Amino acid sequence: MKLPLNQQHNQHSVYCGSLNGPIFGGYNGRDLCIGNNCNSRDFSYSKLGHSYTLPPGQNEETFLAGSCYFLVADIEVFAAVQQ
């Protein structure tokens, strides 16, 4: 699923921290945060709606994983590169 950026916070689409995996959304409004040891600790979380637009009628904490905090079994991250 492709989620559009919220135009008010689009400068915060991706945050890179040294203590986490990929973070989508700004530092103060993380929409999706993959924590260290994400396959054994449920520190990863989602709370959509700050930098990315939540689909209408969906819950910000349960839309992606069924609950706010979750374990990660597999993850793939892609980058779009302009040529």
MODELLER restraints for C-alpha pairs under 7 A, 6 or more apart:
rsr = mdl.restraints
at = mdl.atoms
rsr.add(forms.Gaussian(group=physical.xy_distance, feature=features.Distance(at['CA:3:A'], at['CA:52:A']), mean=6.10, stdev=0.5))
rsr.add(forms.Gaussian(group=physical.xy_distance, feature=features.Distance(at['CA:3:A'], at['CA:53:A']), mean=6.05, stdev=0.5))
rsr.add(forms.Gaussian(group=physical.xy_distance, feature=features.Distance(at['CA:4:A'], at['CA:52:A']), mean=5.74, stdev=0.5))
rsr.add(forms.Gaussian(group=physical.xy_distance, feature=features.Distance(at['CA:4:A'], at['CA:53:A']), mean=5.58, stdev=0.5))
rsr.add(forms.Gaussian(group=physical.xy_distance, feature=features.Distance(at['CA:5:A'], at['CA:51:A']), mean=5.73, stdev=0.5))
rsr.add(forms.Gaussian(group=physical.xy_distance, feature=features.Distance(at['CA:5:A'], at['CA:52:A']), mean=4.38, stdev=0.5))
rsr.add(forms.Gaussian(group=physical.xy_distance, feature=features.Distance(at['CA:5:A'], at['CA:53:A']), mean=5.86, stdev=0.5))
rsr.add(forms.Gaussian(group=physical.xy_distance, feature=features.Distance(at['CA:6:A'], at['CA:51:A']), mean=5.14, stdev=0.5))
rsr.add(forms.Gaussian(group=physical.xy_distance, feature=features.Distance(at['CA:6:A'], at['CA:52:A']), mean=5.18, stdev=0.5))
rsr.add(forms.Gaussian(group=physical.xy_distance, feature=features.Distance(at['CA:6:A'], at['CA:53:A']), mean=5.53, stdev=0.5))
rsr.add(forms.Gaussian(group=physical.xy_distance, feature=features.Distance(at['CA:9:A'], at['CA:50:A']), mean=6.97, stdev=0.5))
rsr.add(forms.Gaussian(group=physical.xy_distance, feature=features.Distance(at['CA:9:A'], at['CA:51:A']), mean=5.04, stdev=0.5))
rsr.add(forms.Gaussian(group=physical.xy_distance, feature=features.Distance(at['CA:10:A'], at['CA:51:A']), mean=5.92, stdev=0.5))
rsr.add(forms.Gaussian(group=physical.xy_distance, feature=features.Distance(at['CA:12:A'], at['CA:25:A']), mean=5.09, stdev=0.5))
rsr.add(forms.Gaussian(group=physical.xy_distance, feature=features.Distance(at['CA:12:A'], at['CA:26:A']), mean=4.10, stdev=0.5))
rsr.add(forms.Gaussian(group=physical.xy_distance, feature=features.Distance(at['CA:12:A'], at['CA:51:A']), mean=6.32, stdev=0.5))
rsr.add(forms.Gaussian(group=physical.xy_distance, feature=features.Distance(at['CA:13:A'], at['CA:24:A']), mean=5.61, stdev=0.5))
rsr.add(forms.Gaussian(group=physical.xy_distance, feature=features.Distance(at['CA:13:A'], at['CA:25:A']), mean=4.69, stdev=0.5))
rsr.add(forms.Gaussian(group=physical.xy_distance, feature=features.Distance(at['CA:13:A'], at['CA:26:A']), mean=6.33, stdev=0.5))
rsr.add(forms.Gaussian(group=physical.xy_distance, feature=features.Distance(at['CA:13:A'], at['CA:51:A']), mean=6.16, stdev=0.5))
rsr.add(forms.Gaussian(group=physical.xy_distance, feature=features.Distance(at['CA:14:A'], at['CA:23:A']), mean=5.83, stdev=0.5))
rsr.add(forms.Gaussian(group=physical.xy_distance, feature=features.Distance(at['CA:14:A'], at['CA:24:A']), mean=4.48, stdev=0.5))
rsr.add(forms.Gaussian(group=physical.xy_distance, feature=features.Distance(at['CA:14:A'], at['CA:25:A']), mean=5.41, stdev=0.5))
rsr.add(forms.Gaussian(group=physical.xy_distance, feature=features.Distance(at['CA:14:A'], at['CA:26:A']), mean=6.58, stdev=0.5))
rsr.add(forms.Gaussian(group=physical.xy_distance, feature=features.Distance(at['CA:15:A'], at['CA:23:A']), mean=5.16, stdev=0.5))
rsr.add(forms.Gaussian(group=physical.xy_distance, feature=features.Distance(at['CA:15:A'], at['CA:24:A']), mean=6.07, stdev=0.5))
rsr.add(forms.Gaussian(group=physical.xy_distance, feature=features.Distance(at['CA:15:A'], at['CA:25:A']), mean=6.47, stdev=0.5))
rsr.add(forms.Gaussian(group=physical.xy_distance, feature=features.Distance(at['CA:15:A'], at['CA:26:A']), mean=5.93, stdev=0.5))
rsr.add(forms.Gaussian(group=physical.xy_distance, feature=features.Distance(at['CA:15:A'], at['CA:27:A']), mean=6.53, stdev=0.5))
rsr.add(forms.Gaussian(group=physical.xy_distance, feature=features.Distance(at['CA:16:A'], at['CA:22:A']), mean=6.43, stdev=0.5))
rsr.add(forms.Gaussian(group=physical.xy_distance, feature=features.Distance(at['CA:16:A'], at['CA:23:A']), mean=6.43, stdev=0.5))
rsr.add(forms.Gaussian(group=physical.xy_distance, feature=features.Distance(at['CA:19:A'], at['CA:36:A']), mean=6.55, stdev=0.5))
rsr.add(forms.Gaussian(group=physical.xy_distance, feature=features.Distance(at['CA:20:A'], at['CA:34:A']), mean=6.20, stdev=0.5))
rsr.add(forms.Gaussian(group=physical.xy_distance, feature=features.Distance(at['CA:20:A'], at['CA:35:A']), mean=4.62, stdev=0.5))
rsr.add(forms.Gaussian(group=physical.xy_distance, feature=features.Distance(at['CA:20:A'], at['CA:36:A']), mean=5.04, stdev=0.5))
rsr.add(forms.Gaussian(group=physical.xy_distance, feature=features.Distance(at['CA:21:A'], at['CA:34:A']), mean=4.91, stdev=0.5))
rsr.add(forms.Gaussian(group=physical.xy_distance, feature=features.Distance(at['CA:21:A'], at['CA:35:A']), mean=5.49, stdev=0.5))
rsr.add(forms.Gaussian(group=physical.xy_distance, feature=features.Distance(at['CA:21:A'], at['CA:36:A']), mean=6.19, stdev=0.5))
rsr.add(forms.Gaussian(group=physical.xy_distance, feature=features.Distance(at['CA:22:A'], at['CA:33:A']), mean=6.40, stdev=0.5))
rsr.add(forms.Gaussian(group=physical.xy_distance, feature=features.Distance(at['CA:22:A'], at['CA:34:A']), mean=5.68, stdev=0.5))
rsr.add(forms.Gaussian(group=physical.xy_distance, feature=features.Distance(at['CA:23:A'], at['CA:30:A']), mean=6.82, stdev=0.5))
rsr.add(forms.Gaussian(group=physical.xy_distance, feature=features.Distance(at['CA:23:A'], at['CA:32:A']), mean=5.70, stdev=0.5))
rsr.add(forms.Gaussian(group=physical.xy_distance, feature=features.Distance(at['CA:23:A'], at['CA:33:A']), mean=4.44, stdev=0.5))
rsr.add(forms.Gaussian(group=physical.xy_distance, feature=features.Distance(at['CA:23:A'], at['CA:34:A']), mean=6.18, stdev=0.5))
rsr.add(forms.Gaussian(group=physical.xy_distance, feature=features.Distance(at['CA:24:A'], at['CA:30:A']), mean=6.15, stdev=0.5))
rsr.add(forms.Gaussian(group=physical.xy_distance, feature=features.Distance(at['CA:24:A'], at['CA:31:A']), mean=5.72, stdev=0.5))
rsr.add(forms.Gaussian(group=physical.xy_distance, feature=features.Distance(at['CA:24:A'], at['CA:32:A']), mean=5.07, stdev=0.5))
rsr.add(forms.Gaussian(group=physical.xy_distance, feature=features.Distance(at['CA:24:A'], at['CA:33:A']), mean=6.39, stdev=0.5))
rsr.add(forms.Gaussian(group=physical.xy_distance, feature=features.Distance(at['CA:25:A'], at['CA:31:A']), mean=4.99, stdev=0.5))
rsr.add(forms.Gaussian(group=physical.xy_distance, feature=features.Distance(at['CA:25:A'], at['CA:32:A']), mean=6.72, stdev=0.5))
rsr.add(forms.Gaussian(group=physical.xy_distance, feature=features.Distance(at['CA:25:A'], at['CA:50:A']), mean=6.91, stdev=0.5))
rsr.add(forms.Gaussian(group=physical.xy_distance, feature=features.Distance(at['CA:25:A'], at['CA:51:A']), mean=5.01, stdev=0.5))
rsr.add(forms.Gaussian(group=physical.xy_distance, feature=features.Distance(at['CA:26:A'], at['CA:51:A']), mean=6.78, stdev=0.5))
rsr.add(forms.Gaussian(group=physical.xy_distance, feature=features.Distance(at['CA:29:A'], at['CA:50:A']), mean=5.58, stdev=0.5))
rsr.add(forms.Gaussian(group=physical.xy_distance, feature=features.Distance(at['CA:30:A'], at['CA:47:A']), mean=6.93, stdev=0.5))
rsr.add(forms.Gaussian(group=physical.xy_distance, feature=features.Distance(at['CA:31:A'], at['CA:46:A']), mean=5.41, stdev=0.5))
rsr.add(forms.Gaussian(group=physical.xy_distance, feature=features.Distance(at['CA:31:A'], at['CA:47:A']), mean=4.76, stdev=0.5))
rsr.add(forms.Gaussian(group=physical.xy_distance, feature=features.Distance(at['CA:31:A'], at['CA:48:A']), mean=4.37, stdev=0.5))
rsr.add(forms.Gaussian(group=physical.xy_distance, feature=features.Distance(at['CA:31:A'], at['CA:49:A']), mean=6.60, stdev=0.5))
rsr.add(forms.Gaussian(group=physical.xy_distance, feature=features.Distance(at['CA:31:A'], at['CA:50:A']), mean=6.28, stdev=0.5))
rsr.add(forms.Gaussian(group=physical.xy_distance, feature=features.Distance(at['CA:31:A'], at['CA:51:A']), mean=6.62, stdev=0.5))
rsr.add(forms.Gaussian(group=physical.xy_distance, feature=features.Distance(at['CA:31:A'], at['CA:52:A']), mean=6.88, stdev=0.5))
rsr.add(forms.Gaussian(group=physical.xy_distance, feature=features.Distance(at['CA:32:A'], at['CA:45:A']), mean=5.95, stdev=0.5))
rsr.add(forms.Gaussian(group=physical.xy_distance, feature=features.Distance(at['CA:32:A'], at['CA:46:A']), mean=4.36, stdev=0.5))
rsr.add(forms.Gaussian(group=physical.xy_distance, feature=features.Distance(at['CA:32:A'], at['CA:47:A']), mean=6.40, stdev=0.5))
rsr.add(forms.Gaussian(group=physical.xy_distance, feature=features.Distance(at['CA:32:A'], at['CA:48:A']), mean=6.94, stdev=0.5))
rsr.add(forms.Gaussian(group=physical.xy_distance, feature=features.Distance(at['CA:33:A'], at['CA:44:A']), mean=5.46, stdev=0.5))
rsr.add(forms.Gaussian(group=physical.xy_distance, feature=features.Distance(at['CA:33:A'], at['CA:45:A']), mean=5.42, stdev=0.5))
rsr.add(forms.Gaussian(group=physical.xy_distance, feature=features.Distance(at['CA:33:A'], at['CA:46:A']), mean=6.32, stdev=0.5))
rsr.add(forms.Gaussian(group=physical.xy_distance, feature=features.Distance(at['CA:34:A'], at['CA:44:A']), mean=4.54, stdev=0.5))
rsr.add(forms.Gaussian(group=physical.xy_distance, feature=features.Distance(at['CA:34:A'], at['CA:45:A']), mean=6.74, stdev=0.5))
rsr.add(forms.Gaussian(group=physical.xy_distance, feature=features.Distance(at['CA:35:A'], at['CA:43:A']), mean=5.50, stdev=0.5))
rsr.add(forms.Gaussian(group=physical.xy_distance, feature=features.Distance(at['CA:35:A'], at['CA:44:A']), mean=4.77, stdev=0.5))
rsr.add(forms.Gaussian(group=physical.xy_distance, feature=features.Distance(at['CA:38:A'], at['CA:44:A']), mean=6.28, stdev=0.5))
rsr.add(forms.Gaussian(group=physical.xy_distance, feature=features.Distance(at['CA:38:A'], at['CA:71:A']), mean=5.69, stdev=0.5))
rsr.add(forms.Gaussian(group=physical.xy_distance, feature=features.Distance(at['CA:38:A'], at['CA:72:A']), mean=5.33, stdev=0.5))
rsr.add(forms.Gaussian(group=physical.xy_distance, feature=features.Distance(at['CA:39:A'], at['CA:71:A']), mean=5.29, stdev=0.5))
rsr.add(forms.Gaussian(group=physical.xy_distance, feature=features.Distance(at['CA:39:A'], at['CA:72:A']), mean=4.76, stdev=0.5))
rsr.add(forms.Gaussian(group=physical.xy_distance, feature=features.Distance(at['CA:39:A'], at['CA:73:A']), mean=5.60, stdev=0.5))
rsr.add(forms.Gaussian(group=physical.xy_distance, feature=features.Distance(at['CA:40:A'], at['CA:71:A']), mean=6.55, stdev=0.5))
rsr.add(forms.Gaussian(group=physical.xy_distance, feature=features.Distance(at['CA:41:A'], at['CA:71:A']), mean=6.32, stdev=0.5))
rsr.add(forms.Gaussian(group=physical.xy_distance, feature=features.Distance(at['CA:42:A'], at['CA:69:A']), mean=5.78, stdev=0.5))
rsr.add(forms.Gaussian(group=physical.xy_distance, feature=features.Distance(at['CA:42:A'], at['CA:70:A']), mean=4.88, stdev=0.5))
rsr.add(forms.Gaussian(group=physical.xy_distance, feature=features.Distance(at['CA:42:A'], at['CA:71:A']), mean=4.89, stdev=0.5))
rsr.add(forms.Gaussian(group=physical.xy_distance, feature=features.Distance(at['CA:43:A'], at['CA:69:A']), mean=6.25, stdev=0.5))
rsr.add(forms.Gaussian(group=physical.xy_distance, feature=features.Distance(at['CA:43:A'], at['CA:70:A']), mean=6.93, stdev=0.5))
rsr.add(forms.Gaussian(group=physical.xy_distance, feature=features.Distance(at['CA:44:A'], at['CA:69:A']), mean=5.61, stdev=0.5))
rsr.add(forms.Gaussian(group=physical.xy_distance, feature=features.Distance(at['CA:44:A'], at['CA:70:A']), mean=5.68, stdev=0.5))
rsr.add(forms.Gaussian(group=physical.xy_distance, feature=features.Distance(at['CA:44:A'], at['CA:71:A']), mean=6.63, stdev=0.5))
rsr.add(forms.Gaussian(group=physical.xy_distance, feature=features.Distance(at['CA:45:A'], at['CA:68:A']), mean=5.22, stdev=0.5))
rsr.add(forms.Gaussian(group=physical.xy_distance, feature=features.Distance(at['CA:45:A'], at['CA:69:A']), mean=4.33, stdev=0.5))
rsr.add(forms.Gaussian(group=physical.xy_distance, feature=features.Distance(at['CA:45:A'], at['CA:70:A']), mean=6.12, stdev=0.5))
rsr.add(forms.Gaussian(group=physical.xy_distance, feature=features.Distance(at['CA:46:A'], at['CA:61:A']), mean=5.74, stdev=0.5))
rsr.add(forms.Gaussian(group=physical.xy_distance, feature=features.Distance(at['CA:46:A'], at['CA:64:A']), mean=6.95, stdev=0.5))
rsr.add(forms.Gaussian(group=physical.xy_distance, feature=features.Distance(at['CA:46:A'], at['CA:68:A']), mean=5.37, stdev=0.5))
rsr.add(forms.Gaussian(group=physical.xy_distance, feature=features.Distance(at['CA:46:A'], at['CA:69:A']), mean=6.85, stdev=0.5))
rsr.add(forms.Gaussian(group=physical.xy_distance, feature=features.Distance(at['CA:47:A'], at['CA:60:A']), mean=4.96, stdev=0.5))
rsr.add(forms.Gaussian(group=physical.xy_distance, feature=features.Distance(at['CA:47:A'], at['CA:61:A']), mean=4.65, stdev=0.5))
rsr.add(forms.Gaussian(group=physical.xy_distance, feature=features.Distance(at['CA:47:A'], at['CA:68:A']), mean=6.62, stdev=0.5))
rsr.add(forms.Gaussian(group=physical.xy_distance, feature=features.Distance(at['CA:48:A'], at['CA:54:A']), mean=5.86, stdev=0.5))
rsr.add(forms.Gaussian(group=physical.xy_distance, feature=features.Distance(at['CA:48:A'], at['CA:60:A']), mean=4.76, stdev=0.5))
rsr.add(forms.Gaussian(group=physical.xy_distance, feature=features.Distance(at['CA:48:A'], at['CA:61:A']), mean=6.73, stdev=0.5))
rsr.add(forms.Gaussian(group=physical.xy_distance, feature=features.Distance(at['CA:49:A'], at['CA:60:A']), mean=6.42, stdev=0.5))
rsr.add(forms.Gaussian(group=physical.xy_distance, feature=features.Distance(at['CA:54:A'], at['CA:60:A']), mean=6.75, stdev=0.5))
rsr.add(forms.Gaussian(group=physical.xy_distance, feature=features.Distance(at['CA:61:A'], at['CA:67:A']), mean=5.88, stdev=0.5))
rsr.add(forms.Gaussian(group=physical.xy_distance, feature=features.Distance(at['CA:61:A'], at['CA:68:A']), mean=4.53, stdev=0.5))
rsr.add(forms.Gaussian(group=physical.xy_distance, feature=features.Distance(at['CA:62:A'], at['CA:68:A']), mean=5.73, stdev=0.5))
